[in-house]
Amino acid sequence: MSFLTRALINILITAAEPQARCKQLKPEEEEKAILVGLDLDRPGEDIERSMEELALLAKTAGAEVMERVIQKRDAPDRANYIGKGKTEEIAALVELQGADLVIFNDELSPSQIRNLDHVIEAKVIDRTNLILDIFARRALSREGKLQVELAQMHYLLPRLIGLGNQLSRLGGGIGTRGPGETQLEVDRRVIRKRINDLKKELNSLRKHRSLHRQRRKRNRQNIVSLVGYTNAGKSTLLNALTGADLYTEDKLFATLDPTVRRGTIKNGQEVLFTDTVGFIEKLPEQLIAAFQATLEELNSADLLLHVADLSHPDYMKQIEVVRNHLANIDPDYYKHEIMVFNKIDLVEDPSEKAFLKREFPSASFISALTGEGIEGLKENIADYINCQRRNLKLYLPYSEGKLYSEIQKYGDVQSEVHKPDHLELVVIVDPELAKKLEPYTGSQLP
């Protein structure tokens, strides 16, 4: 039996003792939380905005925020993240408020969690753990659950040592949900094996998803993916564009599992709309890595609708965060991005609308909830897709009957002249088919 296994057994014995310092929570109880953040006075950072978002995340996870504590520092404390005096202040605040957990606004190192746990008589979790907890609740599909579990395993692995007091305080609730909850009692070897098993299963699903993408390409289906900051209204927009009835809620990460729906945009033209997981500032690296297979869907999209929430006071910062994430997935994302400013009905200042229309002349301004601007957005999508089609003059040998059938099925034949040994065609086709036709291209027409 390894030292780590023996230590974990001792931890579990401690957790079972009646004098465990944290009360056991019933599933329906709302946990009381204290939020802690650092004001590092860095360019572009707004600690108040960041703490407000942390409060929304806590609410989404089912916590009641009792207090927000902000400490101004030049850099995080290596031992406790916050200073020693502030740690003791929070410990007293926990006792005064009867708080169940303390949530820190950044990812804490294993040693920081261990040191804080020695002083604070409540669960100590960080922003990453909080987001993983929300994802564990929201994941419904097999793939989504596997991806969340993989992210939890990567987060847990370096934090196994020193979890004694933390485990004795868990008692269920925020920071303990999902597949990661059952893994706290196993050692590194078992967790590493589980990580490898998850990766193999996700790679299998990744190949399956890739086959689906290839099939859609073969069928010449145009794919439009909705991207944006979490709670920007992507699912509501998907419902408006397709007539679907997807679940929507005014909470962060209301939608986690990707959804595909068919919709009509203009003149009966059909496209596939995909709804993707929302982005957020300080999105845990574990989640980005685990959701790589899902995010690859964005690479195969013909068009990205970047949905922004105009009613949010810092929507420009949110746009920047999303674009940074997109650039990491596909450096050329901007070549097929259309900005969609949602919740225009909540913006009363006409000068704000005028400014945005100057800054984003090709953007669409809509209200997914009321339907305002939806038809204009559909026209914008159709115009973009049609602009990608190429007008070609072809000299196609009679022996290429299969290609000719594809042209008839997926392209528009403008003219057709029969020559002794070939067909002389003028066609309009999508980029995918145009690649196949390049050997027979005489010229590309304007």
N, C-alpha and C positions, 0 to 999 in steps of 0.2 A: 504494500500500500504506500503510495507516494506521500511525501510531506504535505503537498497541497490537498490531497484527498482527505488526509487526517485532519488538516486544518478546517476544511469545509464541513466535515462531520461535527467537529467541535462547535463550529459556527451554528450549525443546525440545532445542536443541543441547546446552545445559548438562546437561539430564537424561540425555542419551545418553552423556555422557563417562564413561569408566571410573572416574574418581576421584569419582563421585557418592557423597555421604556416607552414604547409607542403603542397606543391603543389600536385594537383591531377594527378596521373599518367595515361596515356593512356595504354591500355593493351599491345601494341607492344613496349612501351618504355623500355629500359634497365636501371634498377636502378643502381645508383652509390653507391658503398659500401666501408666502411672503416672497416678493420678487426682489432680486438684487442685481444691480448693474454697475459698470464702471464708466465714468465719463473721462475718456482719455484725450479729449480735445484734439481729435484727428480730423484733418480736412475731409469734408463730405459726410462726416458722421453726425447724427442727431440722436443723442441718447434718449431724449424724451420720446421721440418717434419710435425708436427701437424698443423702449420699455412698454410703450402702448401696444406694440405688436406682440410682445411677450405676454402681456395681459390677455390679449385676444387668444393666443395659443393656449394659455392656461384655462381660459373659459371654455375653449373648444374641447379640452381634455376633461372638463368637468370640475374645475376648481373654482373656489371663490377667493378672489384676491383681497387680502386683508391690508397689506401695506406694500409700498414700493420704496426700496432703499437704493440711493445712488451715491457712490463715493467718487470723488474727483481725485485722480491719480495720474502720474506721468506714465506708469506702466503697471500691469497686473503684478501682484505680489506672487513670487514663485511658490511660496509655501501654501498660502491660503486664498489666492486670487485677490481678496480684499485684505486690508491691514488687520493686524491682530486685534487692535482695539475695536474695529468695526465688526469683526467676527464675534467678539464678546457682546457687543451691542445687539447684534442680530439674535444671539442665543437668548438674551434677556427678552427681546421682543417676541420670540417664539413662545416663551413661557407666558408672557403677558397676554398675547392674543390667542393662545391655545392653538397655535398653527400646527398642521400636520406635516407640511413640507416647505422647503426653501428652494426656490428655482433661480438659478444663476443664468444670466443673459448670454454667456459664452460657454464654449465647451471647456470643461475643467479637466485637468490631468488627473490620472489615478491618485497621485500623491496629494493633490489639492483636495480631492473628494475625501480621502482618508483623514487628512488633517482637520478639515471642517467638521467631519463627522464626529471627531473626538470632543468637539466643543459644543456643537449644536444638537440639541435633543429633539431632532426631527429628521425626516428623510431629506437628504440633500441630493438634488438632481440638477442637471444643466440643460441648456436649451436643446442640445442634440438629443438627449434622453427624452425630453418632452415631445419633440417632433416625432421621434421614433414611436413613442407611445400612441400618438394620434394616428400615425400611419397603421399601427397594429390594430386599432379599432376600425379604421376605415377600409382596410383591405378585405375584399369580398371574394375575388377570384383566386384560384389556386396559384396562379403566377404571382399575383399581388402579395399573397401571404408568404410565398417563398422568398420574394425579394425583400420584404420587411424583415423576415427572420434572418436572412443573410446579413442585412445591415445591423441587426441587433447583435448577432454573433461577433461581428467585427468590432462593434463598440464594446461588448462585454469582455472579450479576450484579454486586453491589457489591464482590466479592472478587477480581475478575480481576486488577486492578493489584497488583503486588507479590507474585505467586505464584511468583516464580522459584525460591527455595530450596525452597519447599513442593513444587512440582512435581518437583524433582530428587530428592525423598525419597519420593515416593508409592510406587512399587514394588508397587502393588496392595494389596489388603487393606482394612481398615476405613477408612471415610471416602472410598473411591474406587469403591464398587460402584454398580451401577445405571446408568441412562441418563446421569446427570451425568458419569460418567467420560469419556465420549467428547466431552463439550462443553468440556473444560478448554482445548482448543487453539483455540477460536474466539473472535472478538471480541464486543463488546457488541451490535453491530448484528445479528449472526447469532443471538445468544442471545435478543434481543428478538423477532426474527422467530419463533424457535422457541416462545417463550412465547405469542405471538399465535396460532400454529397450534394449540398445545395447548389454549388456551382455546376456540377454535372447535370443536375435536373434542369437548372435554368438554361444551360447551354443547349439542351435538347429542345426546350421551349423556344429558345432563340432561333434555332434552325427551322422549327415549325412556323414561327412568325415570318421568317425570311421567305419560306415557300409561299406563304399567303401574299407577301408583297410581290413576289415574282408573278404569281397568278393574276393579281390585279393589274400589273404592268402589261402582261400578255393580253388581257382583256381591254386594254386601253382605257382604264378607269382613272379619271382625274381625282387626285386625293388632295383635300384641303384640311390641314391640321390647325386646330385652335390652340394657341399658346398664350401664356400670360401669367401675371402674378396671381397667387392664390386669392380666391374670392373676387376676381375681376368680373365674373358673370359669364364664363365660358359655357357652362352647361345650360344656362338660360338661353344663351345665344344659339347653341346647337338645337335646342328645342324650337326656337323661333325659325331657324333655317330649314328644319327637316320635319317639323310637326311631331317630333318625338316627345316623350314624357319622362325625361330623365329626372332623377332626384336632385333637387336644388335646396340649399339652405344657406342662410347668412352666417356661415362659419368658415374658418380657414380649413382648407383641404376637405371640403364637403364631397368632392369627387376624387377618387384615387385610381381606380381601375380604368384603363383607356376604353373608350367606347367608339364604335363606328356606326354611322347612320347614313342612309342614302337621302339626298335632297335634290331639288330642281332649282336651277338658278335663272335661266333665261331661255326663252324659246324651247322649253321642254328639255334643255340640256341637263343631264344628270351628273352629279359628282358625289364622291364619298367624303363625308365630313368626319374627322376624328377628334375626339375630345381628349386632352392629355392632362396629366397631373400638373397642378399649378406650381410655379416657382416661388421662392421666398428668399429673403436675405439670410445669409449664414445657413444656407441649406447644407445639412451634414454631408460630408464627403462619402460617408458610408452609404447613404441613400443614393447619391448620384452614381456610385459604382454599381450598387445592387440593381438599380433601375436602368442600367445601360441598354438592355434589350428593348425595353419599352421606349426609351428616348430615341433609339435608332429609327423608330417610325417617322420621326421628324425629317430624317435624311431622305426618305423616299417620297415625301410630300411634294406635290407640284407647287403648292402655295401655302404659306404660313399666314394665318390671321392672328396678328398680335393684339390681343384684347387688353385694353387698359381701362381702369376704373376712374372716370373723370370726377367722381364725387369724393375720391380720396384726396386728402390735403397734400400729399406728397407723391402724386401719380408719376411725375417726371423721374423721381428717384426709382420708383418701381419699374418703369420702362428700362432704365439703365441696368437694373439688377437682372431683368429677364434677358436683355440683349447680351449681357456678359455670359450668362449661362448658355444661351444659344450659340455664341461664338465658340465656346468650348466644345460644343457638340458638332457644329458645322461652321467653319470660319466664313463660308460664303452664304450664310443664312439670309443676309440682307438683300441678296439678289432676288429672292422670292418671298419678300415680306410685305404685307399690307397692314398698316396700322388701323385698328378699329377702336375708336374712342366710345366706350359704353357709358350708359347712365347719363346721357346728354340731357334728359328730362330733369335731372337734379341740379343742373348748372344754370343759374339765373343771370349771371353776369355776361352780357353780350360781348364785352371787350375780351373776355376770356375765350369765348368761342371764336371771335375774329382772329385773335392771336394764334390759336391752334391751327386754324385753317390756312394762315400764312406760313406757319412753320411746317405743317404737314399737308401740302396741297393735294396729295393723292390719297389721303386718309378718308375713312368713312366715319361718320358721326351718327351714332344710333342709340336707341334704348331697346335692349333685348326684351325688357319687360313689357313695354307698351307697344312695341312694333315700329316705332318711329325710325325711319332710315333703313329698314331691313331691305326693302326693294332696291334702294340705291346701292346697298352693299352687294346684293346679288348681281347687279349689273357690273359693279366694279370687279367682282370675281370672274364673271364671264368675259369681260374685256381683257383681263390679265391672261386667262387661259387661252383665249383666241389669239392673243398677240404672240404667244409662244409657238403657235402653229406656223409652219413654213410653206411658202409658195414655191413649188419646184417645177422645172421642165425636165421630163424624163424620156429616155430612150430605152424602153424595156423590151428585151428579147421575148419572143413568144414562148420560149422554154421556161420562163419564170412565171408560170401560172399561179403558183402559190403566193408570190408577192403581189400579183395582180389582184388576187382574191382579197388579200389584206387591205390593199388600197381601196377596193370597192366597199369593204366592210367598215373600215375605220377612217378613211379619208374622204375628201370631196374632190371629185373629178371635174375639172373646169372644161377640159377639151380632150378629145381622143381621136387620133388620126392613125389609120392602119397603113403601115409601110410594108415593103416586101419581106423584111426580116425582123421587124420590130414594131412596137407600138410607140407612137409619139404622144406623150401625155403632159398635160398641165394639171397639177394636183395641189391641194392644200392638205398637209398632214401634220400630225403631232411630232415633237422632237424625237421620240422613240422610233417611230416608223421612218422618219427622215434619215436616221443613221443607217438603217438597212438599205435605203434607196440610194445612198451616196455613190456607189459604183456606177449607177445608171443615170446620174444627174448630168444634164448638159449645162444647165445654168440655174441659179436661184433668182427668181423674179422678185421685184420689189413689192 
